[in-house]
Amino acid sequence: MCGRDDVSTPLKFMVFFFNFIFWCAGVLFIVVGSWAYYEKHKFTTSSSDEKSSHVEFFDLIFDLTILIVILGCIIFVIAFAGCIGALRENVCLLKFFCYALGAVLFIELVLAVLAFVFTHEIKAKVTEVFEDQLLVRYRDDDDLRNLIDWAQKTFQCCGIGSDGYRDWSSNLYFNCTDENPSMERCGVPYSCCRRPDIQEALVNTECGHGKQSLTRSEAERFIYTSGCIQEALYTAKQNLYVIGGVALGVAVIQILGIFLARSLASQI
């Protein structure tokens, strides 16, 4: 073990500032996520409390505000350990930082390998879960609705799976059954439309009405008909090098953080 005078000051502050950036990002995620969650639920009345008291697992994992807070907490804890460990020259905290960041990197690698090996099985399971959980919550969660609308506009798709635009029949408001009294019966959201805007600043929210009753060839004149998972995978294949570059960059940053922390710990 080296003496305190043998610790490299540039390395020490390099590790500190490296983690301080991510610590600030973690704090920002926690603040923004908490604020968004509060804003979304602050008007909850006592009459709706009984309904919301039975929280399901999918209610949590599909709540973007909760996911942002969880991600922020993970980043905060790991980066905080790295910051204090470097600043106070604490070997235990630096080792915790290395092991935690290494575990995150390992989990990312395992998920990447599983996604590559079991592509079809994962695609089928994700499609099933999204059809059962995402579409039915479209009118119940503003954040989720905005995310779905963004995905359908970006990937020029409608629905989730192979049925495409007809997946929206699983939603209470867009259901095609004769018993459905909704004005949106047998329709799709406006974000499915090929030309959703009447004018630049005016959104035509009724452009998807009744489109599920059309055949696919007829509906293609007005709306996108392919499912979003299929279109998202196609877009990913078209940008494979970009995605690979981003993934490699993230991995390099994590490995660099581990290397710097281990180098500093070895000098303490």
N, C-alpha and C positions, 0 to 999 in steps of 0.2 A: 504494500500500500504506500502510495506516495504522500509526501507532506503537502500541506496546503499551498506552499509556495511553488510547487511543481505543477499546479493546475493552470492550464492555458486560459488566460483571460479572454482572448478572442473566441475560443471554442465555447467557453462558458456562456458568453453573451450571444453567441450564434444560436446555441440551443435554446436560450431564454427567448430571444426574439422570434425564433422559428415557432415556438409553442405559443408565444403571446399572441401572434396573429390568429391562430386557430382558437385560442381561448376567447378572444374578442368575437370571433365568428360564432362560437358556441353560445356566448351570452346573448348575442343578437338573435340567434334562432330561438332561444328560450323566451326572450322578451316579446319578439314578434308573434311567436306561436301562442303564448299566454294571452297577449292582447287580442289576437284574432279569436281565440276560444272564448274569451270573456265577451267580446262584441257579439259573437254569434249566439251566445246563450244568456245574455243579460236580460232579455225580454221574456225568458221562460216563466210562465205563470204557474201557480200552485196546481192548476188543473192539469197541466202537461207534465208535472213532476212525477205523477204516478206512472205515466206512460214511459217516461225516460228513465225511471228507476230500474227497469229491467234492461240493463245494458248488456248487449251481446258482444262476443269477441269481435265480430265483423264491424260492429259499430265503432270500435276503437281503431282497428287497423285501417279502416277506410275514412277516418276523420283526419284530414290533412293537418289540422292544427295540433292534434295530439302527436302525430308522427314528427312534426317539426320540433316540438318540445322534447320528445324522446331523443331525436338526433342531436339536438343542442346539448342535452344533458350528457350524452356519451362523449361528444367532442369536448365539452367543458371539463369533465372529470379527467380525461386523458391529458389534455393540454395543460390543465392546472397542475397535475403531477409533474409534468415536464418543466413547467415554469418554475415552480417552487423548488423542485429537485435541482435545477441548474443554479438558481439564485442562491440557495442555501447550501449547495454542494452536498445534497443528501442522496446517498447511494440507494437507499431503499425506494425513494420516490422515483429515481431515475430507472431503477430496475422494473418497478411497477409500470412506468411509462413504456419501456421497451416490450415487456410481456403483453401489455394491453394492446399496444399498436401492432405487435406481431400477431396476436390473436385475431384482430380485425382483418389484417392482411390475409391470414390463413383462411378465415371464413369467406372472404371475397374470392380467393382462389378456388376453394371447394365449390362454392356456388357457381362459379364460371365453368368449372369442369362438369358439374352435374347438368348445367344448362346445355352444354355441348353434347354430352353423352345421351341424355334423356330428353332431347329436344321435343319430340312428338308427345311424349307422356306429359311433360310440363306444360306444353301448349294446350293440350286437352284439358288438364286440370285447371289452369289459369282461366281458360275460356269458360269452363263450367262455373267456377267461383264468381267470376266477373258478371256472367249472365244472371246468376242467382242473387248477387249482392249489390252490384253497381247500378244496373239499370233500374231496379225497383226503388232505389233511393234517389233517383234523379230529381224529383220535386221536393224532397225532404231536406236536402243539404245543399246550401248555396255554393259552398266551396267545391263540392263534388260535381255539382251541375256545371260550374264554370270549367272544371277540369275536363269533363266529358265533352262539353262544347268545343273547348280548345283542341282536344284530340281529334274530334270529327272534322273540324275545319282544317287542321294541320295535315292530317293524313288522308283527307278527302274520303272519309268512310262513314258508315252508319251502322250502329249496332256493334256487336262484339264478335260473334263466331261466324260459322259458315252460312247461317241463315241471313246474316247481314241486317238490312233494314227491318226485317220482320222479327228480329230479336226484341224490338221495342214493344211487342205485344205482351211481354212479361211485366211491363209497367202498368200500374193501376189505371193511369190516365190515358195511355195509348192502346190499351187492350182492345182487341177486335171483336170481342163477344157482343152479342145482341143486348145483353144485360147492362153493358157499360153506358151510363148516362153522360159521360164526359163529352165536352165539345171537341176534345182532341182524339176522340175514338178513332182507332185504326190509322192514326197519323204518326209522324216522327218529329223530333225537335227541329227547329229551324236551322240548326247547325249542320244538318244532313243535306241541306239544299245546295244545289250547284250555284244558284244565284240568290243568296239569302237576303240581299239588300235591294230595296226598291230604289233608294237613293244612297248616296255616300253616308249620310248621317241618319238614315231611317231604316230600321231592321224590319223585314217582313216576317213576323213571327208565325204567320199562318201558311207559309209556303209548303209546309210538310203535311198539312191536313189531308187525311184520306189516302195517303200514298201507299199504305200497306195493302190496300185492296187492289192495287194494280199489280200486273205481272212484272217480273224483274226488267224485261225489255222496255215496258211502258214506263216504269218508275225511273229508269236510268235517264230519261229525258229531263227529269226534274230534280232528282236527288241522287246522292251517292248510295250504292246498294251493297258494296262489299263491307265485311266486318273489319273492325279497327285492328284486331290482332293480326290478321292477315296482311293488312296494309302497313302496319308498323314493322312487321318482320321484313317485308319487302323493302321498305325504306332503310332498315338497318343493314340489309345485305348490300344495298346500293352505296351505303356510306360505311362499309366495313373497316376501311383503313382509318377513317376519322375516329370511329368508335374505339378501334384498337389503339390508336395513338393516345386518346384521352385516358383509356384504362391503363396503358403503360405509364403515362405521366403521373397518374394518381399513385400507382405502385412505386414508382421511383421516389416520389416525395415521401411516402411512408418508409421505404427502406433507408432513405437518407436520414430521416428523423431517428430511426433506430440506430443507425451507424454513429451519428453524432452523439446521441445519448450514451451509448456504450463506450465510445471513446472518452467522453467526459468522466463517466463512472470509473473507468480504469485508471484515471489520473488522481482520483480522490483517495 
